[in-house]
Amino acid sequence: MTQEITLTLDNNLIQRAERLAVKQSISVRQMLSDVLARVIVQLDAAQYEQAKRAAFKEMEQGFHLGGVPASRESLYER
């Protein structure tokens, strides 16, 4: 599914984008779509890595499970 949007850009930027798109044999629309997709993928990857580092840091510290550990005898009592 696609949706059209309207952008307001500097004329110089548009002209430079048009020249670059012609060199790559693609439209400015396709070029902008590709660039935006790459930026989103990079940001998602960066957020994933940040979350992964935070999770590993928590695991390294360990978790306090509270209380005194049960004795072997108390675990096997019936």
HTML snippet that shows the backbone in 3Dmol.js (N, CA, C, O; Angstrom):
<script src="https://3Dmol.org/build/3Dmol-min.js"></script>
<div id="view" style="width:600px;height:400px;position:relative"></div>
<script>
const pdb = `
ATOM      1  N   MET A   1       0.845  -1.174   0.000  1.00  0.00           N
ATOM      2  CA  MET A   1       0.000   0.000   0.000  1.00  0.00           C
ATOM      3  C   MET A   1       0.893   1.240   0.000  1.00  0.00           C
ATOM      4  O   MET A   1       1.861   1.310   0.757  1.00  0.00           O
ATOM      5  N   THR A   2       0.580   2.180  -0.817  1.00  0.00           N
ATOM      6  CA  THR A   2       1.335   3.427  -0.862  1.00  0.00           C
ATOM      7  C   THR A   2       0.405   4.591  -0.588  1.00  0.00           C
ATOM      8  O   THR A   2      -0.811   4.497  -0.754  1.00  0.00           O
ATOM      9  N   GLN A   3       1.002   5.678  -0.168  1.00  0.00           N
ATOM     10  CA  GLN A   3       0.246   6.895   0.102  1.00  0.00           C
ATOM     11  C   GLN A   3       1.094   8.069  -0.346  1.00  0.00           C
ATOM     12  O   GLN A   3       2.297   8.110  -0.085  1.00  0.00           O
ATOM     13  N   GLU A   4       0.482   9.002  -1.005  1.00  0.00           N
ATOM     14  CA  GLU A   4       1.207  10.183  -1.460  1.00  0.00           C
ATOM     15  C   GLU A   4       1.264  11.216  -0.349  1.00  0.00           C
ATOM     16  O   GLU A   4       0.320  11.385   0.423  1.00  0.00           O
ATOM     17  N   ILE A   5       2.415  11.911  -0.289  1.00  0.00           N
ATOM     18  CA  ILE A   5       2.580  13.015   0.651  1.00  0.00           C
ATOM     19  C   ILE A   5       3.134  14.210  -0.113  1.00  0.00           C
ATOM     20  O   ILE A   5       3.651  14.066  -1.221  1.00  0.00           O
ATOM     21  N   THR A   6       3.023  15.372   0.480  1.00  0.00           N
ATOM     22  CA  THR A   6       3.555  16.591  -0.125  1.00  0.00           C
ATOM     23  C   THR A   6       4.694  17.098   0.744  1.00  0.00           C
ATOM     24  O   THR A   6       4.561  17.207   1.963  1.00  0.00           O
ATOM     25  N   LEU A   7       5.815  17.407   0.103  1.00  0.00           N
ATOM     26  CA  LEU A   7       6.974  17.946   0.807  1.00  0.00           C
ATOM     27  C   LEU A   7       7.280  19.342   0.297  1.00  0.00           C
ATOM     28  O   LEU A   7       7.091  19.633  -0.884  1.00  0.00           O
ATOM     29  N   THR A   8       7.742  20.184   1.166  1.00  0.00           N
ATOM     30  CA  THR A   8       8.226  21.497   0.772  1.00  0.00           C
ATOM     31  C   THR A   8       9.732  21.491   0.970  1.00  0.00           C
ATOM     32  O   THR A   8      10.226  21.385   2.093  1.00  0.00           O
ATOM     33  N   LEU A   9      10.458  21.607  -0.150  1.00  0.00           N
ATOM     34  CA  LEU A   9      11.914  21.558  -0.109  1.00  0.00           C
ATOM     35  C   LEU A   9      12.498  22.764  -0.830  1.00  0.00           C
ATOM     36  O   LEU A   9      11.849  23.364  -1.687  1.00  0.00           O
ATOM     37  N   ASP A  10      13.713  23.106  -0.479  1.00  0.00           N
ATOM     38  CA  ASP A  10      14.439  24.183  -1.129  1.00  0.00           C
ATOM     39  C   ASP A  10      14.630  23.847  -2.612  1.00  0.00           C
ATOM     40  O   ASP A  10      14.937  22.705  -2.955  1.00  0.00           O
ATOM     41  N   ASN A  11      14.449  24.838  -3.489  1.00  0.00           N
ATOM     42  CA  ASN A  11      14.580  24.613  -4.934  1.00  0.00           C
ATOM     43  C   ASN A  11      15.943  24.045  -5.310  1.00  0.00           C
ATOM     44  O   ASN A  11      16.036  23.150  -6.150  1.00  0.00           O
ATOM     45  N   ASN A  12      16.992  24.561  -4.695  1.00  0.00           N
ATOM     46  CA  ASN A  12      18.333  24.066  -4.980  1.00  0.00           C
ATOM     47  C   ASN A  12      18.447  22.577  -4.634  1.00  0.00           C
ATOM     48  O   ASN A  12      19.048  21.804  -5.380  1.00  0.00           O
ATOM     49  N   LEU A  13      17.873  22.190  -3.513  1.00  0.00           N
ATOM     50  CA  LEU A  13      17.898  20.793  -3.095  1.00  0.00           C
ATOM     51  C   LEU A  13      17.131  19.913  -4.085  1.00  0.00           C
ATOM     52  O   LEU A  13      17.571  18.811  -4.411  1.00  0.00           O
ATOM     53  N   ILE A  14      16.010  20.393  -4.551  1.00  0.00           N
ATOM     54  CA  ILE A  14      15.212  19.640  -5.526  1.00  0.00           C
ATOM     55  C   ILE A  14      15.991  19.458  -6.825  1.00  0.00           C
ATOM     56  O   ILE A  14      16.014  18.363  -7.387  1.00  0.00           O
ATOM     57  N   GLN A  15      16.619  20.511  -7.296  1.00  0.00           N
ATOM     58  CA  GLN A  15      17.391  20.416  -8.542  1.00  0.00           C
ATOM     59  C   GLN A  15      18.552  19.435  -8.396  1.00  0.00           C
ATOM     60  O   GLN A  15      18.816  18.641  -9.299  1.00  0.00           O
ATOM     61  N   ARG A  16      19.233  19.492  -7.274  1.00  0.00           N
ATOM     62  CA  ARG A  16      20.340  18.560  -7.045  1.00  0.00           C
ATOM     63  C   ARG A  16      19.829  17.124  -6.959  1.00  0.00           C
ATOM     64  O   ARG A  16      20.461  16.199  -7.468  1.00  0.00           O
ATOM     65  N   ALA A  17      18.691  16.950  -6.318  1.00  0.00           N
ATOM     66  CA  ALA A  17      18.098  15.609  -6.216  1.00  0.00           C
ATOM     67  C   ALA A  17      17.696  15.091  -7.590  1.00  0.00           C
ATOM     68  O   ALA A  17      17.880  13.911  -7.889  1.00  0.00           O
ATOM     69  N   GLU A  18      17.150  15.965  -8.425  1.00  0.00           N
ATOM     70  CA  GLU A  18      16.761  15.556  -9.779  1.00  0.00           C
ATOM     71  C   GLU A  18      17.977  15.110 -10.583  1.00  0.00           C
ATOM     72  O   GLU A  18      17.927  14.094 -11.276  1.00  0.00           O
ATOM     73  N   ARG A  19      19.068  15.864 -10.492  1.00  0.00           N
ATOM     74  CA  ARG A  19      20.288  15.487 -11.217  1.00  0.00           C
ATOM     75  C   ARG A  19      20.830  14.144 -10.728  1.00  0.00           C
ATOM     76  O   ARG A  19      21.232  13.297 -11.526  1.00  0.00           O
ATOM     77  N   LEU A  20      20.835  13.965  -9.434  1.00  0.00           N
ATOM     78  CA  LEU A  20      21.324  12.708  -8.868  1.00  0.00           C
ATOM     79  C   LEU A  20      20.429  11.532  -9.274  1.00  0.00           C
ATOM     80  O   LEU A  20      20.920  10.446  -9.581  1.00  0.00           O
ATOM     81  N   ALA A  21      19.135  11.757  -9.271  1.00  0.00           N
ATOM     82  CA  ALA A  21      18.199  10.700  -9.662  1.00  0.00           C
ATOM     83  C   ALA A  21      18.395  10.309 -11.123  1.00  0.00           C
ATOM     84  O   ALA A  21      18.348   9.127 -11.462  1.00  0.00           O
ATOM     85  N   VAL A  22      18.615  11.298 -11.989  1.00  0.00           N
ATOM     86  CA  VAL A  22      18.855  11.013 -13.408  1.00  0.00           C
ATOM     87  C   VAL A  22      20.109  10.157 -13.556  1.00  0.00           C
ATOM     88  O   VAL A  22      20.112   9.200 -14.329  1.00  0.00           O
ATOM     89  N   LYS A  23      21.171  10.488 -12.827  1.00  0.00           N
ATOM     90  CA  LYS A  23      22.410   9.710 -12.897  1.00  0.00           C
ATOM     91  C   LYS A  23      22.185   8.261 -12.464  1.00  0.00           C
ATOM     92  O   LYS A  23      22.840   7.348 -12.966  1.00  0.00           O
ATOM     93  N   GLN A  24      21.263   8.061 -11.537  1.00  0.00           N
ATOM     94  CA  GLN A  24      20.997   6.715 -11.028  1.00  0.00           C
ATOM     95  C   GLN A  24      19.856   6.026 -11.786  1.00  0.00           C
ATOM     96  O   GLN A  24      19.498   4.889 -11.477  1.00  0.00           O
ATOM     97  N   SER A  25      19.294   6.714 -12.767  1.00  0.00           N
ATOM     98  CA  SER A  25      18.185   6.188 -13.580  1.00  0.00           C
ATOM     99  C   SER A  25      16.967   5.816 -12.736  1.00  0.00           C
ATOM    100  O   SER A  25      16.317   4.795 -12.966  1.00  0.00           O
ATOM    101  N   ILE A  26      16.678   6.662 -11.762  1.00  0.00           N
ATOM    102  CA  ILE A  26      15.475   6.471 -10.950  1.00  0.00           C
ATOM    103  C   ILE A  26      14.781   7.815 -10.798  1.00  0.00           C
ATOM    104  O   ILE A  26      15.343   8.859 -11.130  1.00  0.00           O
ATOM    105  N   SER A  27      13.567   7.779 -10.299  1.00  0.00           N
ATOM    106  CA  SER A  27      12.840   9.025 -10.066  1.00  0.00           C
ATOM    107  C   SER A  27      13.240   9.608  -8.710  1.00  0.00           C
ATOM    108  O   SER A  27      13.765   8.906  -7.846  1.00  0.00           O
ATOM    109  N   VAL A  28      12.983  10.890  -8.546  1.00  0.00           N
ATOM    110  CA  VAL A  28      13.240  11.533  -7.258  1.00  0.00           C
ATOM    111  C   VAL A  28      12.367  10.869  -6.196  1.00  0.00           C
ATOM    112  O   VAL A  28      12.808  10.659  -5.066  1.00  0.00           O
ATOM    113  N   ARG A  29      11.159  10.548  -6.555  1.00  0.00           N
ATOM    114  CA  ARG A  29      10.242   9.878  -5.626  1.00  0.00           C
ATOM    115  C   ARG A  29      10.853   8.563  -5.134  1.00  0.00           C
ATOM    116  O   ARG A  29      10.853   8.282  -3.936  1.00  0.00           O
ATOM    117  N   GLN A  30      11.374   7.761  -6.069  1.00  0.00           N
ATOM    118  CA  GLN A  30      11.978   6.477  -5.691  1.00  0.00           C
ATOM    119  C   GLN A  30      13.236   6.688  -4.861  1.00  0.00           C
ATOM    120  O   GLN A  30      13.482   5.955  -3.904  1.00  0.00           O
ATOM    121  N   MET A  31      14.029   7.685  -5.225  1.00  0.00           N
ATOM    122  CA  MET A  31      15.251   7.974  -4.482  1.00  0.00           C
ATOM    123  C   MET A  31      14.917   8.364  -3.039  1.00  0.00           C
ATOM    124  O   MET A  31      15.546   7.871  -2.103  1.00  0.00           O
ATOM    125  N   LEU A  32      13.939   9.240  -2.856  1.00  0.00           N
ATOM    126  CA  LEU A  32      13.550   9.657  -1.510  1.00  0.00           C
ATOM    127  C   LEU A  32      12.978   8.486  -0.717  1.00  0.00           C
ATOM    128  O   LEU A  32      13.245   8.351   0.477  1.00  0.00           O
ATOM    129  N   SER A  33      12.202   7.654  -1.370  1.00  0.00           N
ATOM    130  CA  SER A  33      11.638   6.481  -0.711  1.00  0.00           C
ATOM    131  C   SER A  33      12.742   5.539  -0.240  1.00  0.00           C
ATOM    132  O   SER A  33      12.693   5.029   0.879  1.00  0.00           O
ATOM    133  N   ASP A  34      13.737   5.311  -1.098  1.00  0.00           N
ATOM    134  CA  ASP A  34      14.860   4.438  -0.745  1.00  0.00           C
ATOM    135  C   ASP A  34      15.660   4.996   0.425  1.00  0.00           C
ATOM    136  O   ASP A  34      16.019   4.268   1.351  1.00  0.00           O
ATOM    137  N   VAL A  35      15.934   6.293   0.372  1.00  0.00           N
ATOM    138  CA  VAL A  35      16.714   6.931   1.442  1.00  0.00           C
ATOM    139  C   VAL A  35      15.955   6.866   2.765  1.00  0.00           C
ATOM    140  O   VAL A  35      16.540   6.547   3.800  1.00  0.00           O
ATOM    141  N   LEU A  36      14.674   7.161   2.737  1.00  0.00           N
ATOM    142  CA  LEU A  36      13.865   7.120   3.953  1.00  0.00           C
ATOM    143  C   LEU A  36      13.811   5.701   4.519  1.00  0.00           C
ATOM    144  O   LEU A  36      13.898   5.510   5.732  1.00  0.00           O
ATOM    145  N   ALA A  37      13.668   4.720   3.650  1.00  0.00           N
ATOM    146  CA  ALA A  37      13.643   3.323   4.107  1.00  0.00           C
ATOM    147  C   ALA A  37      14.961   2.945   4.780  1.00  0.00           C
ATOM    148  O   ALA A  37      14.954   2.283   5.817  1.00  0.00           O
ATOM    149  N   ARG A  38      16.092   3.359   4.203  1.00  0.00           N
ATOM    150  CA  ARG A  38      17.399   3.057   4.802  1.00  0.00           C
ATOM    151  C   ARG A  38      17.548   3.720   6.168  1.00  0.00           C
ATOM    152  O   ARG A  38      18.059   3.108   7.106  1.00  0.00           O
ATOM    153  N   VAL A  39      17.106   4.961   6.280  1.00  0.00           N
ATOM    154  CA  VAL A  39      17.200   5.674   7.561  1.00  0.00           C
ATOM    155  C   VAL A  39      16.377   4.954   8.623  1.00  0.00           C
ATOM    156  O   VAL A  39      16.832   4.781   9.753  1.00  0.00           O
ATOM    157  N   ILE A  40      15.179   4.539   8.265  1.00  0.00           N
ATOM    158  CA  ILE A  40      14.311   3.848   9.223  1.00  0.00           C
ATOM    159  C   ILE A  40      14.929   2.526   9.661  1.00  0.00           C
ATOM    160  O   ILE A  40      14.905   2.197  10.846  1.00  0.00           O
ATOM    161  N   VAL A  41      15.478   1.771   8.728  1.00  0.00           N
ATOM    162  CA  VAL A  41      16.125   0.498   9.067  1.00  0.00           C
ATOM    163  C   VAL A  41      17.298   0.739  10.011  1.00  0.00           C
ATOM    164  O   VAL A  41      17.470   0.006  10.985  1.00  0.00           O
ATOM    165  N   GLN A  42      18.105   1.760   9.731  1.00  0.00           N
ATOM    166  CA  GLN A  42      19.256   2.055  10.589  1.00  0.00           C
ATOM    167  C   GLN A  42      18.816   2.462  11.990  1.00  0.00           C
ATOM    168  O   GLN A  42      19.413   2.036  12.978  1.00  0.00           O
ATOM    169  N   LEU A  43      17.773   3.285  12.078  1.00  0.00           N
ATOM    170  CA  LEU A  43      17.284   3.709  13.391  1.00  0.00           C
ATOM    171  C   LEU A  43      16.702   2.534  14.162  1.00  0.00           C
ATOM    172  O   LEU A  43      16.928   2.405  15.365  1.00  0.00           O
ATOM    173  N   ASP A  44      15.949   1.671  13.470  1.00  0.00           N
ATOM    174  CA  ASP A  44      15.401   0.482  14.126  1.00  0.00           C
ATOM    175  C   ASP A  44      16.519  -0.409  14.646  1.00  0.00           C
ATOM    176  O   ASP A  44      16.437  -0.930  15.758  1.00  0.00           O
ATOM    177  N   ALA A  45      17.566  -0.585  13.843  1.00  0.00           N
ATOM    178  CA  ALA A  45      18.697  -1.415  14.260  1.00  0.00           C
ATOM    179  C   ALA A  45      19.396  -0.801  15.466  1.00  0.00           C
ATOM    180  O   ALA A  45      19.798  -1.518  16.383  1.00  0.00           O
ATOM    181  N   ALA A  46      19.543   0.508  15.472  1.00  0.00           N
ATOM    182  CA  ALA A  46      20.197   1.186  16.595  1.00  0.00           C
ATOM    183  C   ALA A  46      19.370   1.031  17.871  1.00  0.00           C
ATOM    184  O   ALA A  46      19.927   0.801  18.944  1.00  0.00           O
ATOM    185  N   GLN A  47      18.052   1.155  17.762  1.00  0.00           N
ATOM    186  CA  GLN A  47      17.184   0.992  18.929  1.00  0.00           C
ATOM    187  C   GLN A  47      17.232  -0.446  19.443  1.00  0.00           C
ATOM    188  O   GLN A  47      17.225  -0.676  20.652  1.00  0.00           O
ATOM    189  N   TYR A  48      17.280  -1.411  18.523  1.00  0.00           N
ATOM    190  CA  TYR A  48      17.373  -2.815  18.915  1.00  0.00           C
ATOM    191  C   TYR A  48      18.675  -3.063  19.671  1.00  0.00           C
ATOM    192  O   TYR A  48      18.676  -3.708  20.720  1.00  0.00           O
ATOM    193  N   GLU A  49      19.777  -2.551  19.138  1.00  0.00           N
ATOM    194  CA  GLU A  49      21.073  -2.739  19.792  1.00  0.00           C
ATOM    195  C   GLU A  49      21.090  -2.098  21.173  1.00  0.00           C
ATOM    196  O   GLU A  49      21.652  -2.658  22.114  1.00  0.00           O
ATOM    197  N   GLN A  50      20.482  -0.936  21.296  1.00  0.00           N
ATOM    198  CA  GLN A  50      20.430  -0.254  22.592  1.00  0.00           C
ATOM    199  C   GLN A  50      19.623  -1.087  23.592  1.00  0.00           C
ATOM    200  O   GLN A  50      20.031  -1.238  24.743  1.00  0.00           O
ATOM    201  N   ALA A  51      18.495  -1.620  23.162  1.00  0.00           N
ATOM    202  CA  ALA A  51      17.672  -2.451  24.043  1.00  0.00           C
ATOM    203  C   ALA A  51      18.407  -3.736  24.419  1.00  0.00           C
ATOM    204  O   ALA A  51      18.321  -4.194  25.558  1.00  0.00           O
ATOM    205  N   LYS A  52      19.127  -4.314  23.459  1.00  0.00           N
ATOM    206  CA  LYS A  52      19.881  -5.539  23.729  1.00  0.00           C
ATOM    207  C   LYS A  52      20.976  -5.281  24.759  1.00  0.00           C
ATOM    208  O   LYS A  52      21.170  -6.079  25.677  1.00  0.00           O
ATOM    209  N   ARG A  53      21.692  -4.163  24.608  1.00  0.00           N
ATOM    210  CA  ARG A  53      22.746  -3.833  25.577  1.00  0.00           C
ATOM    211  C   ARG A  53      22.158  -3.642  26.975  1.00  0.00           C
ATOM    212  O   ARG A  53      22.739  -4.093  27.962  1.00  0.00           O
ATOM    213  N   ALA A  54      21.012  -2.977  27.057  1.00  0.00           N
ATOM    214  CA  ALA A  54      20.371  -2.756  28.356  1.00  0.00           C
ATOM    215  C   ALA A  54      19.953  -4.087  28.986  1.00  0.00           C
ATOM    216  O   ALA A  54      20.107  -4.277  30.192  1.00  0.00           O
ATOM    217  N   ALA A  55      19.427  -5.001  28.179  1.00  0.00           N
ATOM    218  CA  ALA A  55      19.010  -6.306  28.694  1.00  0.00           C
ATOM    219  C   ALA A  55      20.212  -7.103  29.190  1.00  0.00           C
ATOM    220  O   ALA A  55      20.148  -7.725  30.251  1.00  0.00           O
ATOM    221  N   PHE A  56      21.310  -7.090  28.429  1.00  0.00           N
ATOM    222  CA  PHE A  56      22.512  -7.805  28.858  1.00  0.00           C
ATOM    223  C   PHE A  56      23.077  -7.208  30.146  1.00  0.00           C
ATOM    224  O   PHE A  56      23.568  -7.938  31.007  1.00  0.00           O
ATOM    225  N   LYS A  57      23.008  -5.899  30.276  1.00  0.00           N
ATOM    226  CA  LYS A  57      23.504  -5.248  31.491  1.00  0.00           C
ATOM    227  C   LYS A  57      22.697  -5.711  32.701  1.00  0.00           C
ATOM    228  O   LYS A  57      23.260  -5.983  33.761  1.00  0.00           O
ATOM    229  N   GLU A  58      21.379  -5.799  32.541  1.00  0.00           N
ATOM    230  CA  GLU A  58      20.531  -6.278  33.634  1.00  0.00           C
ATOM    231  C   GLU A  58      20.862  -7.726  33.980  1.00  0.00           C
ATOM    232  O   GLU A  58      20.911  -8.090  35.155  1.00  0.00           O
ATOM    233  N   MET A  59      21.091  -8.552  32.960  1.00  0.00           N
ATOM    234  CA  MET A  59      21.403  -9.959  33.216  1.00  0.00           C
ATOM    235  C   MET A  59      22.743 -10.110  33.920  1.00  0.00           C
ATOM    236  O   MET A  59      22.897 -10.986  34.772  1.00  0.00           O
ATOM    237  N   GLU A  60      23.712  -9.271  33.579  1.00  0.00           N
ATOM    238  CA  GLU A  60      25.021  -9.333  34.235  1.00  0.00           C
ATOM    239  C   GLU A  60      24.910  -8.993  35.716  1.00  0.00           C
ATOM    240  O   GLU A  60      25.612  -9.573  36.544  1.00  0.00           O
ATOM    241  N   GLN A  61      24.034  -8.057  36.046  1.00  0.00           N
ATOM    242  CA  GLN A  61      23.861  -7.657  37.440  1.00  0.00           C
ATOM    243  C   GLN A  61      23.119  -8.734  38.225  1.00  0.00           C
ATOM    244  O   GLN A  61      23.283  -8.839  39.441  1.00  0.00           O
ATOM    245  N   GLY A  62      22.319  -9.518  37.552  1.00  0.00           N
ATOM    246  CA  GLY A  62      21.538 -10.544  38.223  1.00  0.00           C
ATOM    247  C   GLY A  62      20.276  -9.955  38.829  1.00  0.00           C
ATOM    248  O   GLY A  62      20.074  -8.741  38.834  1.00  0.00           O
ATOM    249  N   PHE A  63      19.442 -10.833  39.332  1.00  0.00           N
ATOM    250  CA  PHE A  63      18.164 -10.413  39.887  1.00  0.00           C
ATOM    251  C   PHE A  63      18.067 -10.872  41.336  1.00  0.00           C
ATOM    252  O   PHE A  63      18.444 -11.998  41.663  1.00  0.00           O
ATOM    253  N   HIS A  64      17.571 -10.017  42.186  1.00  0.00           N
ATOM    254  CA  HIS A  64      17.350 -10.376  43.580  1.00  0.00           C
ATOM    255  C   HIS A  64      16.010 -11.100  43.650  1.00  0.00           C
ATOM    256  O   HIS A  64      14.961 -10.523  43.367  1.00  0.00           O
ATOM    257  N   LEU A  65      16.064 -12.361  44.029  1.00  0.00           N
ATOM    258  CA  LEU A  65      14.844 -13.156  44.085  1.00  0.00           C
ATOM    259  C   LEU A  65      14.235 -13.154  45.474  1.00  0.00           C
ATOM    260  O   LEU A  65      13.204 -13.783  45.713  1.00  0.00           O
ATOM    261  N   GLY A  66      14.871 -12.451  46.378  1.00  0.00           N
ATOM    262  CA  GLY A  66      14.309 -12.243  47.697  1.00  0.00           C
ATOM    263  C   GLY A  66      14.548 -13.391  48.666  1.00  0.00           C
ATOM    264  O   GLY A  66      14.773 -14.534  48.268  1.00  0.00           O
ATOM    265  N   GLY A  67      14.495 -13.061  49.920  1.00  0.00           N
ATOM    266  CA  GLY A  67      14.521 -14.041  50.995  1.00  0.00           C
ATOM    267  C   GLY A  67      15.776 -14.876  51.115  1.00  0.00           C
ATOM    268  O   GLY A  67      16.772 -14.675  50.421  1.00  0.00           O
ATOM    269  N   VAL A  68      15.678 -15.827  52.034  1.00  0.00           N
ATOM    270  CA  VAL A  68      16.763 -16.754  52.327  1.00  0.00           C
ATOM    271  C   VAL A  68      16.557 -17.997  51.481  1.00  0.00           C
ATOM    272  O   VAL A  68      15.426 -18.466  51.351  1.00  0.00           O
ATOM    273  N   PRO A  69      17.613 -18.541  50.905  1.00  0.00           N
ATOM    274  CA  PRO A  69      17.440 -19.750  50.103  1.00  0.00           C
ATOM    275  C   PRO A  69      16.911 -20.908  50.951  1.00  0.00           C
ATOM    276  O   PRO A  69      17.249 -21.045  52.127  1.00  0.00           O
ATOM    277  N   ALA A  70      16.085 -21.726  50.331  1.00  0.00           N
ATOM    278  CA  ALA A  70      15.529 -22.882  51.037  1.00  0.00           C
ATOM    279  C   ALA A  70      16.621 -23.929  51.225  1.00  0.00           C
ATOM    280  O   ALA A  70      17.520 -24.073  50.396  1.00  0.00           O
ATOM    281  N   SER A  71      16.519 -24.652  52.332  1.00  0.00           N
ATOM    282  CA  SER A  71      17.479 -25.732  52.559  1.00  0.00           C
ATOM    283  C   SER A  71      17.045 -26.959  51.773  1.00  0.00           C
ATOM    284  O   SER A  71      15.879 -27.104  51.408  1.00  0.00           O
ATOM    285  N   ARG A  72      17.990 -27.824  51.525  1.00  0.00           N
ATOM    286  CA  ARG A  72      17.690 -29.051  50.785  1.00  0.00           C
ATOM    287  C   ARG A  72      16.633 -29.865  51.524  1.00  0.00           C
ATOM    288  O   ARG A  72      15.717 -30.411  50.909  1.00  0.00           O
ATOM    289  N   GLU A  73      16.765 -29.944  52.837  1.00  0.00           N
ATOM    290  CA  GLU A  73      15.828 -30.730  53.637  1.00  0.00           C
ATOM    291  C   GLU A  73      14.405 -30.196  53.508  1.00  0.00           C
ATOM    292  O   GLU A  73      13.455 -30.965  53.358  1.00  0.00           O
ATOM    293  N   SER A  74      14.266 -28.875  53.569  1.00  0.00           N
ATOM    294  CA  SER A  74      12.912 -28.313  53.489  1.00  0.00           C
ATOM    295  C   SER A  74      12.294 -28.521  52.114  1.00  0.00           C
ATOM    296  O   SER A  74      11.074 -28.626  51.990  1.00  0.00           O
ATOM    297  N   LEU A  75      13.121 -28.582  51.090  1.00  0.00           N
ATOM    298  CA  LEU A  75      12.597 -28.812  49.745  1.00  0.00           C
ATOM    299  C   LEU A  75      12.092 -30.236  49.571  1.00  0.00           C
ATOM    300  O   LEU A  75      11.151 -30.478  48.815  1.00  0.00           O
ATOM    301  N   TYR A  76      12.724 -31.188  50.277  1.00  0.00           N
ATOM    302  CA  TYR A  76      12.355 -32.590  50.101  1.00  0.00           C
ATOM    303  C   TYR A  76      11.383 -33.088  51.166  1.00  0.00           C
ATOM    304  O   TYR A  76      11.023 -34.265  51.154  1.00  0.00           O
ATOM    305  N   GLU A  77      10.952 -32.235  52.080  1.00  0.00           N
ATOM    306  CA  GLU A  77       9.964 -32.642  53.086  1.00  0.00           C
ATOM    307  C   GLU A  77       8.639 -32.903  52.413  1.00  0.00           C
ATOM    308  O   GLU A  77       8.281 -32.256  51.429  1.00  0.00           O
ATOM    309  N   ARG A  78       7.915 -33.864  52.962  1.00  0.00           N
ATOM    310  CA  ARG A  78       6.582 -34.169  52.403  1.00  0.00           C
ATOM    311  C   ARG A  78       5.527 -33.817  53.376  1.00  0.00           C
ATOM    312  O   ARG A  78       4.342 -33.998  53.095  1.00  0.00           O
TER     313      ARG A  78
END
`;
const viewer = $3Dmol.createViewer("view");
viewer.addModel(pdb, "pdb");
viewer.setStyle({}, {cartoon: {color: "spectrum"}});
viewer.zoomTo();
viewer.render();
</script>
